[in-house]
Amino acid sequence: MPVFQHTLPNGLVLLAERMEHVRSAAINFLVPAGCAYDPPGRFGVASVLAEMITRGAGPRDSRELSLALDGLGVDRDESVGAINMRFWGSTLARNVPAALDIYADIVLRPHLPPAELEPVQALALQDIQSLEDAPQQKVMVELRRRYYPHPLSKDRRGRTEDIEALTPTAVQAQYRRLFRPNGAILSVAGNIEWEPLKVQVERLFDNWSPGEAPDLTPEPHAPKSEHLPKDTQQTQIALAFPSVPVGHPDYYAARAAAAVLSGGMSSRLFTEVREKRGLCYSVYAFHETFKDRGTMLAYAGTRSDRAQQTLDVTVGELRRLKDGVEDDEIDRVKAGLKSSLIMQEESTSARAGAIATDWYYLSRVRTFDEIQAAIDGLTPRAVLDYLERHPVRDLTLVTLGPEPLVMPE
Amino acid sequence: MPVFQHTLPNGLVLLAERMEHVRSAAINFLVPAGCAYDPPGRFGVASVLAEMITRGAGPRDSRELSLALDGLGVDRDESVGAINMRFWGSTLARNVPAALDIYADIVLRPHLPPAELEPVQALALQDIQSLEDAPQQKVMVELRRRYYPHPLSKDRRGRTEDIEALTPTAVQAQYRRLFRPNGAILSVAGNIEWEPLKVQVERLFDNWSPGEAPDLTPEPHAPKSEHLPKDTQQTQIALAFPSVPVGHPDYYAARAAAAVLSGGMSSRLFTEVREKRGLCYSVYAFHETFKDRGTMLAYAGTRSDRAQQTLDVTVGELRRLKDGVEDDEIDRVKAGLKSSLIMQEESTSARAGAIATDWYYLSRVRTFDEIQAAIDGLTPRAVLDYLERHPVRDLTLVTLGPEPLVMPE
């Protein structure tokens, strides 16, 4: 499908993919206002802002705004990543223009009413507290906190004392400091017409003034392994080690390595940890990326008396990758990646997300043919070359449960 | 999209929806072998069987079977519901015939190898244990256990002592007792051709012998409210009360009532509990159905010192429904339901699931126009009529957390 692209004079990037055989459309709006930008003493302000920003905007108060979007049948979500705040909405394609009018109000003219701060703070505090009852999520949050350098290590939930101390002025200041068109990416995928969309977006966002991007340079950092004692039934295991970011020549080889470990029922971690030994119900590895760095992460949750064995087997599989990858493993990896690629092509939400994410990382949208060619080009040799350049070592290990574990070897 | 249907002489129902603008297809195979059929002393055997059944079938051993499906790029899952065991797979449409050959082996010729029982038991025990670290899920399991009559009340995870006592013979007996074509539904949605599909399915499944359906008549039962003390950070609240099943004349009115409570950001529970008062991050109500009964369920998880207030407000909103529903609320409910309906039409997985589910409940597939007309026909009066016939009372309440709560009024 062709992807249309237009950059407004103020820097806002508009992307659209026309999918003429569907009736829906999805909107994905990335604004560089993620939690990595939370200032010292205000950890969690991005999440508070994301919840406040829809509580009244333009001519509508909080209630009227919810009513208007629900009236258009918009399924929506506002979420906070490390780098971007994301506004996602999905509805009938014919309702997209009306929805965009409202999103323009939200992004450009939010009321951020002081009276709403208290319930929003209460929600943010609950979000932190509920993580204590979700050890599977908590171990990944704690891993990222120790693995990544500041400010990439921050969690969107922030810090209790910081959230309690927030004022309406602080939330408004965060909005004014970060919301700007240069760096923002608005994407739409579905049964839409490009020309009217472009005209509407120009009209809605032309007056948005560009601003300075705050610095996000990571601080020097040494990742730190740690056991977090907790009186849980099971032990949670989380691992991270360096890989390459999207856009790197080794990126697809890194994705293939992750898929060899965790890409299907016959993948190595699934086979060795889950199927053969019954060590844990849930085990997986995956690749995640920032612009300047990629990381491999792995997770396993298991009963505490088998946790050490689970760690030993998991780390053993990670290290064993360098001993070689079979031709037929790569064939299955290719089949799985291509199948996923085609599924993604059929979903307006997936496409709206993918084209915006591509633009964020690469300043362009990868074509289907390009990705397919990269998948087709994968070989065992390419994966081994990647692993030689980026060996599995310097593993950061965070565990959560009754007893600490010992890193094997 | 037209739905093709064919019933084999042995009773197996084949359904297919041709979606010619996609390249993928999804398979959804329901076999009436859910956990409600677990015999006394063998609670959890359905889950063990679902994990065992793919560990070798027909000419392939466990490993070869995983390799074959991964080689076809099949994203898959086997899961156990109360009534049905479900085999789901999604891949390129052109790989469906090869995948169906393998699924026929799994369903008709599983090896159920005794040597695999031990790791599968270990997984099943972990599944039970991990629920202790997931209070949000646990409270819903415990609610269903107390609300529904035996055997509908069973949880797929089963019971520790029963799983520990399972033998290969018991698992094989469960397979032989339950796997039969009469009552099974195989659906496919995507870019497939009906005639070749029908011929293939007839060839693969024609020799499958029909059998007797074990009795599932629910026992007399009085739902029971209960507080489950647990040293968690938050208190989990779960509620259930009677509604009507799918196929009932009031079904769409019941769905509309659930949507008035919980169908969007402007819905009543979201507004009153989350937005206005910041009482909890997650609150929702939904409708669920068996063939003979429908139920409304509600969930909220919150900090313990605000749990009583959360329960009071939630129950207040449930009871307040009978005081009336506004025209514009129903308009928004219609917009939301129609938007969901259209999204579903665009996903092969959603369609494969929907046509099989419709057939299971209604012995036919509802058309898009029929569902749309039912949604269009919703009025505040219809919702009130439903609520008069099925008032919000006899609430079953299960809470999990440090302190019990008091049902308001």
Interface residues (C-beta under 8 A of the other chain):
Chain A: H21 V22 R23 S24 T54 R55 S62 R63 S66 L67 L69 D70 G71 L72 G73 V74 D75 R76 S90 T91 L92 E118 P119 V120 Q121 A122 L123 L125 Q126 D127 Q129 S130 E132 D133 A134 P135 Q136 D231 T232 Q233 Q234 G263 G264 M265 S266 S267 T271 R274 E275 K276 R277 G278 L279 C280 Y281 S282 G301 T302 R303 R306 D328 D331 R332 A335 G336 K338 S339 S340 I342 M343 E345 E346 S347 T348
Chain B: H21 V22 R23 S24 T54 R55 S62 R63 S66 L67 L69 D70 G71 L72 G73 V74 D75 R76 S90 T91 L92 E118 P119 V120 Q121 A122 L123 L125 Q126 D127 Q129 S130 E132 D133 A134 P135 Q136 D231 T232 Q233 Q234 G263 G264 M265 S266 S267 T271 R274 E275 K276 R277 G278 L279 C280 Y281 S282 G301 T302 R303 R306 D328 D331 R332 A335 G336 K338 S339 S340 I342 M343 E345 E346 S347 T348
